[in-house]
């Protein structure tokens, strides 16, 4: 049986995936084991908001290399954005 990771077009660094998985599990109040990485891509975010600006907040306009990771749990999918090291993480909520 192939792992889900082996079918991804792009695999983020393990440390970024691990930090994003922990971040999302804490946000959702679930166990990390329930999250499956279903997609990932490298992104150059246009500013420090990592693509998820909060209304009324000002962000430094500096290109921030990072990742967009998509996780699935049961029938829901969630997107987590990060910087290159996984030190800044944000979940975009439409």
Secondary structure, DSSP 8 states (H G I E B T S, - for coil): ---GGGG-SS---HHHHHHHHHHHHHHHTS-GGG-EEEEEEEEEESSTTTT---TT-------EEEEEEEEEETTEEEEEEEETTSSSEEE---
